[in-house]
Amino acid sequence: MAYGNSFNPRGLARPPKEKKGIFKFFEIYGRKMWKLMELNIIYALTFIPLTLGWWLVGTFDSYAPLSLGIITAIAFGPSTTAMTKVCRNFSQERNSFVLSDYIETFKKCFTQSLIMGIIDVIFIAGFSVAIPAYMTWAEQDQMMYIPFVLTISFLIVFFMMHFYIYIMIASTNLSLIKILRNAFFLVPLGLKNSIYTLLNWVLIITIILFLYPYTIFIIPFWPLSFLCFVDCFNCYPVIRKFVIQPYYDARGEDNPEFDYLKKKEDEDVFADHPDLDKPVEKKSNKRKGKTIS
């Protein structure tokens, strides 16, 4: 929040102006940077089993693909959801305890996250085989550029869907099928936010690859939680607008996420004008319905 001593002609103090866009982003990130670095370390530590799995590939050749796929799904899916929940809370300026919230979300969303992790592993394996194959075939037959371009396009869309998938797993109790369907439509509905987030991913990954191997030392401390924070800051408002808020609107209920605004309205406002020195009636702060986590 930006604070200042601004007054209107009647002597009523104006509320502080809230920063927006990139200014708000860096204000929040600056306050939560050390917590996000702590989160990055915790997230990186959960991938130790995955690293050990890769090391064991040469030892158990016959079982390595299946075992490694399961280990990858467990390491990636629930861990990503857990990190996303903490980043979502930070990006929306909610209270969050890094380790306890991480562990709680890991357990609470384990099943959906694991299934999503398995889906990701299958798609990654498919893309890693299809793209080089289509590229090779396209060199021999130009008509094969069509499936090659379609595969690349689908890869980009599928990747951008992840800007919304894990946030919805952490924030709603929708089924995974509905989450995937919503994520597909949210990419174009929040196109500007989706593209901004994609550009951040491209920029950070490009920097990491360009400065490799030096950047390998900062990966456990910074980029993963930063990108997740960017994702939540840009894309959670889209989810709130098109998924969460319509739920409450359809039932004629107030979204409890905005209860803090009611609290601000209920506060007494002090002014030096005698006509304004009247007690402010307290409004009822009752609500019903489910609470979005």
GULO-968643 format. One record per residue (C-alpha): residue number from 1; residue in three letters; chain; x, z, y. Coordinates in nm, 3 decimals, m for minus. Last residue first. Example, Ala and Ser with C-alpha at 12.3 -4.5 7.8 and 13.67 -1.06 7.14 Angstrom:
<pts>
   resi   resn   chain         x         z         y
      2    SER       A     1.367     0.714    m0.106
      1    ALA       A     1.230     0.780    m0.450
</pts>
This chain:
<pts>
   resi   resn   chain         x         z         y
    293    SER       A    m0.943     0.068    m2.252
    292    ILE       A    m1.268    m0.077    m2.125
    291    THR       A    m1.518     0.204    m2.111
    290    LYS       A    m1.853     0.162    m2.280
    289    GLY       A    m2.181     0.219    m2.110
    288    LYS       A    m2.296     0.463    m1.850
    287    ARG       A    m2.215     0.559    m1.497
    286    LYS       A    m2.278     0.848    m1.265
    285    ASN       A    m2.093     0.875    m0.936
    284    SER       A    m2.390     0.975    m0.725
    283    LYS       A    m2.316     0.934    m0.361
    282    LYS       A    m2.218     1.220    m0.137
    281    GLU       A    m2.378     1.209     0.203
    280    VAL       A    m2.133     1.193     0.488
    279    PRO       A    m2.158     1.473     0.737
    278    LYS       A    m2.179     1.357     1.097
    277    ASP       A    m1.900     1.344     1.351
    276    LEU       A    m1.942     0.971     1.416
    275    ASP       A    m2.139     1.008     1.734
    274    PRO       A    m1.876     1.252     1.863
    273    HIS       A    m1.596     0.990     1.849
    272    ASP       A    m1.260     1.139     1.747
    271    ALA       A    m1.280     1.013     1.388
    270    PHE       A    m1.249     1.161     1.042
    269    VAL       A    m1.380     0.974     0.737
    268    ASP       A    m1.512     1.190     0.456
    267    GLU       A    m1.436     1.054     0.108
    266    ASP       A    m1.727     0.910    m0.088
    265    GLU       A    m1.623     0.548    m0.027
    264    LYS       A    m1.274     0.618    m0.163
    263    LYS       A    m1.418     0.773    m0.477
    262    LYS       A    m1.640     0.473    m0.525
    261    LEU       A    m1.333     0.250    m0.511
    260    TYR       A    m1.164     0.462    m0.779
    259    ASP       A    m1.457     0.394    m1.008
    258    PHE       A    m1.360     0.027    m1.019
    257    GLU       A    m1.245     0.019    m1.382
    256    PRO       A    m1.568     0.192    m1.473
    255    ASN       A    m1.744    m0.147    m1.443
    254    ASP       A    m2.091    m0.058    m1.325
    253    GLU       A    m2.384    m0.141    m1.551
    252    GLY       A    m2.662    m0.398    m1.520
    251    ARG       A    m2.617    m0.497    m1.882
    250    ALA       A    m2.520    m0.859    m1.818
    249    ASP       A    m2.306    m0.746    m1.524
    248    TYR       A    m2.114    m0.504    m1.746
    247    TYR       A    m2.008    m0.769    m1.997
    246    PRO       A    m1.963    m1.026    m1.719
    245    GLN       A    m1.693    m0.798    m1.569
    244    ILE       A    m1.481    m0.784    m1.885
    243    VAL       A    m1.457    m1.151    m1.986
    242    PHE       A    m1.447    m1.393    m1.689
    241    LYS       A    m1.333    m1.177    m1.397
    240    ARG       A    m1.144    m0.908    m1.590
    239    ILE       A    m0.970    m1.168    m1.804
    238    VAL       A    m0.865    m1.360    m1.493
    237    PRO       A    m0.746    m1.036    m1.327
    236    TYR       A    m0.538    m0.969    m1.645
    235    CYS       A    m0.360    m1.302    m1.606
    234    ASN       A    m0.119    m1.273    m1.315
    233    PHE       A    m0.015    m0.905    m1.326
    232    CYS       A    m0.036    m0.894    m1.706
    231    ASP       A     0.186    m1.200    m1.756
    230    VAL       A     0.435    m1.092    m1.491
    229    PHE       A     0.458    m0.750    m1.662
    228    CYS       A     0.514    m0.919    m1.998
    227    LEU       A     0.788    m1.130    m1.843
    226    PHE       A     0.954    m0.819    m1.700
    225    SER       A     0.913    m0.627    m2.027
    224    LEU       A     1.101    m0.895    m2.218
    223    PRO       A     1.363    m0.972    m1.951
    222    TRP       A     1.517    m0.627    m1.886
    221    PHE       A     1.702    m0.379    m2.106
    220    PRO       A     1.760    m0.516    m2.459
    219    ILE       A     1.808    m0.871    m2.319
    218    ILE       A     2.072    m0.762    m2.066
    217    PHE       A     2.373    m0.780    m2.302
    216    ILE       A     2.276    m1.117    m2.447
    215    THR       A     2.288    m1.254    m2.093
    214    TYR       A     2.664    m1.301    m2.115
    213    PRO       A     2.635    m1.535    m2.415
    212    TYR       A     2.452    m1.722    m2.257
    211    LEU       A     2.429    m1.784    m1.882
    210    PHE       A     2.233    m2.109    m1.912
    209    LEU       A     2.018    m1.973    m2.197
    208    ILE       A     1.916    m1.660    m2.005
    207    ILE       A     1.860    m1.855    m1.682
    206    THR       A     1.645    m2.113    m1.861
    205    ILE       A     1.445    m1.839    m2.034
    204    ILE       A     1.378    m1.670    m1.698
    203    LEU       A     1.273    m1.992    m1.525
    202    VAL       A     1.058    m2.125    m1.809
    201    TRP       A     0.879    m1.791    m1.847
    200    ASN       A     0.821    m1.767    m1.473
    199    LEU       A     0.689    m2.123    m1.468
    198    LEU       A     0.444    m2.037    m1.747
    197    THR       A     0.314    m1.736    m1.554
    196    TYR       A     0.256    m1.942    m1.241
    195    ILE       A     0.088    m2.211    m1.452
    194    SER       A    m0.151    m1.964    m1.614
    193    ASN       A    m0.236    m1.800    m1.282
    192    LYS       A    m0.317    m2.137    m1.128
    191    LEU       A    m0.510    m2.250    m1.435
    190    GLY       A    m0.725    m1.938    m1.460
    189    LEU       A    m1.026    m2.125    m1.597
    188    PRO       A    m0.793    m2.376    m1.764
    187    VAL       A    m0.607    m2.112    m1.973
    186    LEU       A    m0.915    m1.888    m1.994
    185    PHE       A    m1.092    m2.137    m2.222
    184    PHE       A    m0.837    m2.116    m2.504
    183    ALA       A    m0.794    m1.741    m2.454
    182    ASN       A    m1.170    m1.690    m2.492
    181    ARG       A    m1.173    m1.874    m2.825
    180    LEU       A    m0.870    m1.678    m2.950
    179    ILE       A    m1.027    m1.348    m2.843
    178    LYS       A    m1.360    m1.444    m2.998
    177    ILE       A    m1.189    m1.514    m3.331
    176    LEU       A    m0.991    m1.189    m3.303
    175    SER       A    m1.309    m0.986    m3.269
    174    LEU       A    m1.367    m0.821    m2.931
    173    ASN       A    m1.283    m0.453    m2.879
    172    THR       A    m1.120    m0.507    m2.541
    171    SER       A    m0.802    m0.419    m2.350
    170    ALA       A    m0.512    m0.427    m2.598
    169    ILE       A    m0.637    m0.726    m2.800
    168    MET       A    m0.745    m0.889    m2.473
    167    ILE       A    m0.398    m0.848    m2.323
    166    TYR       A    m0.246    m0.985    m2.643
    165    ILE       A    m0.447    m1.304    m2.629
    164    TYR       A    m0.435    m1.377    m2.254
    163    PHE       A    m0.082    m1.497    m2.176
    162    HIS       A    m0.073    m1.594    m2.543
    161    MET       A    m0.305    m1.884    m2.468
    160    MET       A    m0.018    m2.030    m2.266
    159    PHE       A     0.188    m2.075    m2.584
    158    PHE       A    m0.100    m2.244    m2.764
    157    VAL       A    m0.149    m2.478    m2.467
    156    ILE       A     0.222    m2.566    m2.460
    155    LEU       A     0.235    m2.619    m2.837
    154    PHE       A    m0.078    m2.834    m2.822
    153    SER       A     0.088    m3.060    m2.566
    152    ILE       A     0.407    m3.085    m2.772
    151    THR       A     0.204    m3.177    m3.081
    150    LEU       A     0.002    m3.436    m2.889
    149    VAL       A     0.323    m3.589    m2.751
    148    PHE       A     0.471    m3.621    m3.102
    147    PRO       A     0.142    m3.743    m3.248
    146    ILE       A     0.147    m4.028    m2.993
    145    TYR       A     0.524    m4.088    m3.005
    144    MET       A     0.473    m4.194    m3.366
    143    MET       A     0.349    m4.530    m3.239
    142    GLN       A     0.706    m4.598    m3.126
    141    ASP       A     0.821    m4.637    m3.488
    140    GLN       A     1.182    m4.571    m3.588
    139    GLU       A     1.279    m4.337    m3.306
    138    ALA       A     0.927    m4.193    m3.325
    137    TRP       A     0.989    m4.089    m3.688
    136    THR       A     1.281    m3.870    m3.584
    135    MET       A     1.084    m3.710    m3.301
    134    TYR       A     0.784    m3.661    m3.526
    133    ALA       A     1.002    m3.476    m3.779
    132    PRO       A     1.177    m3.264    m3.514
    131    ILE       A     0.836    m3.158    m3.374
    130    ALA       A     0.660    m3.101    m3.705
    129    VAL       A     0.905    m2.861    m3.871
    128    SER       A     0.960    m2.613    m3.589
    127    PHE       A     0.593    m2.654    m3.491
    126    GLY       A     0.472    m2.551    m3.836
    125    ALA       A     0.706    m2.252    m3.864
    124    ILE       A     0.603    m2.135    m3.517
    123    PHE       A     0.237    m2.184    m3.610
    122    ILE       A     0.269    m1.980    m3.929
    121    VAL       A     0.464    m1.702    m3.754
    120    ASP       A     0.209    m1.692    m3.471
    119    ILE       A    m0.081    m1.665    m3.714
    118    ILE       A     0.100    m1.381    m3.893
    117    GLY       A     0.149    m1.202    m3.560
    116    MET       A    m0.218    m1.248    m3.479
    115    ILE       A    m0.307    m1.087    m3.812
    114    LEU       A    m0.066    m0.803    m3.737
    113    SER       A    m0.208    m0.756    m3.388
    112    GLN       A    m0.563    m0.738    m3.519
    111    THR       A    m0.466    m0.477    m3.778
    110    PHE       A    m0.228    m0.271    m3.563
    109    CYS       A    m0.447    m0.230    m3.254
    108    LYS       A    m0.485     0.149    m3.273
    107    LYS       A    m0.145     0.218    m3.430
    106    PHE       A     0.069     0.015    m3.189
    105    THR       A    m0.161     0.121    m2.904
    104    GLU       A    m0.092     0.490    m2.970
    103    ILE       A     0.284     0.433    m3.014
    102    TYR       A     0.316     0.243    m2.686
    101    ASP       A     0.089     0.484    m2.500
    100    SER       A     0.305     0.779    m2.618
     99    LEU       A     0.634     0.605    m2.535
     98    VAL       A     0.549     0.466    m2.192
     97    PHE       A     0.312     0.722    m2.048
     96    SER       A     0.066     0.527    m1.833
     95    ASN       A    m0.126     0.593    m1.514
     94    ARG       A    m0.298     0.290    m1.372
     93    GLU       A    m0.153     0.068    m1.101
     92    GLN       A    m0.306    m0.254    m1.239
     91    SER       A     0.040    m0.394    m1.321
     90    PHE       A     0.144    m0.058    m1.470
     89    ASN       A    m0.161    m0.035    m1.697
     88    ARG       A    m0.121    m0.395    m1.809
     87    CYS       A     0.249    m0.340    m1.875
     86    VAL       A     0.169    m0.040    m2.099
     85    LYS       A    m0.095    m0.234    m2.294
     84    THR       A     0.130    m0.539    m2.321
     83    MET       A     0.411    m0.337    m2.477
     82    ALA       A     0.177    m0.211    m2.749
     81    THR       A     0.032    m0.558    m2.807
     80    THR       A     0.382    m0.702    m2.838
     79    SER       A     0.484    m0.433    m3.086
     78    PRO       A     0.172    m0.486    m3.297
     77    GLY       A     0.236    m0.862    m3.330
     76    PHE       A     0.614    m0.909    m3.321
     75    ALA       A     0.764    m0.658    m3.564
     74    ILE       A     0.483    m0.675    m3.819
     73    ALA       A     0.465    m1.056    m3.804
     72    THR       A     0.844    m1.090    m3.827
     71    ILE       A     0.859    m0.857    m4.128
     70    ILE       A     0.585    m1.057    m4.300
     69    GLY       A     0.760    m1.388    m4.233
     68    LEU       A     1.096    m1.249    m4.345
     67    SER       A     0.948    m1.133    m4.674
     66    LEU       A     0.782    m1.470    m4.738
     65    PRO       A     1.087    m1.679    m4.648
     64    ALA       A     1.344    m1.443    m4.814
     63    TYR       A     1.189    m1.402    m5.158
     62    SER       A     1.391    m1.663    m5.352
     61    ASP       A     1.701    m1.632    m5.133
     60    PHE       A     1.738    m1.256    m5.163
     59    THR       A     2.093    m1.192    m5.036
     58    GLY       A     2.130    m1.480    m4.791
     57    VAL       A     1.811    m1.385    m4.612
     56    LEU       A     1.911    m1.016    m4.597
     55    TRP       A     2.067    m1.046    m4.250
     54    TRP       A     1.751    m1.210    m4.119
     53    GLY       A     1.553    m0.916    m4.251
     52    LEU       A     1.793    m0.669    m4.090
     51    THR       A     1.728    m0.837    m3.755
     50    LEU       A     1.354    m0.816    m3.815
     49    PRO       A     1.385    m0.447    m3.904
     48    ILE       A     1.572    m0.395    m3.572
     47    PHE       A     1.291    m0.565    m3.384
     46    THR       A     1.118    m0.238    m3.299
     45    LEU       A     1.428    m0.139    m3.102
     44    ALA       A     1.374    m0.426    m2.858
     43    TYR       A     1.027    m0.297    m2.768
     42    ILE       A     1.161     0.054    m2.705
     41    ILE       A     1.442    m0.086    m2.488
     40    ASN       A     1.201    m0.303    m2.289
     39    LEU       A     0.971    m0.004    m2.232
     38    GLU       A     1.261     0.194    m2.086
     37    MET       A     1.336    m0.103    m1.860
     36    LEU       A     0.968    m0.104    m1.761
     35    LYS       A     0.987     0.264    m1.671
     34    TRP       A     1.293     0.195    m1.460
     33    MET       A     1.118    m0.091    m1.278
     32    LYS       A     0.787     0.087    m1.217
     31    ARG       A     0.812     0.147    m0.841
     30    GLY       A     0.990    m0.182    m0.773
     29    TYR       A     0.746    m0.365    m0.998
     28    ILE       A     0.451    m0.235    m0.797
     27    GLU       A     0.598    m0.339    m0.462
     26    PHE       A     0.734    m0.661    m0.610
     25    PHE       A     0.391    m0.771    m0.730
     24    LYS       A     0.213    m0.657    m0.415
     23    PHE       A     0.441    m0.876    m0.206
     22    ILE       A     0.404    m1.167    m0.452
     21    GLY       A     0.029    m1.174    m0.409
     20    LYS       A    m0.134    m0.913    m0.190
     19    LYS       A    m0.044    m0.603     0.003
     18    GLU       A    m0.324    m0.361     0.075
     17    LYS       A    m0.397    m0.285     0.437
     16    PRO       A    m0.428     0.082     0.521
     15    PRO       A    m0.779     0.190     0.622
     14    ARG       A    m0.853     0.182     0.993
     13    ALA       A    m0.874     0.512     1.178
     12    LEU       A    m1.186     0.535     1.387
     11    GLY       A    m1.104     0.580     1.758
     10    ARG       A    m1.392     0.370     1.884
      9    PRO       A    m1.154     0.094     1.999
      8    ASN       A    m1.006     0.048     1.648
      7    PHE       A    m0.697     0.232     1.536
      6    SER       A    m0.377     0.124     1.357
      5    ASN       A    m0.113     0.380     1.269
      4    GLY       A     0.040     0.203     0.969
      3    TYR       A     0.064     0.216     0.592
      2    ALA       A     0.119    m0.073     0.353
      1    MET       A     0.000     0.000     0.000
</pts>
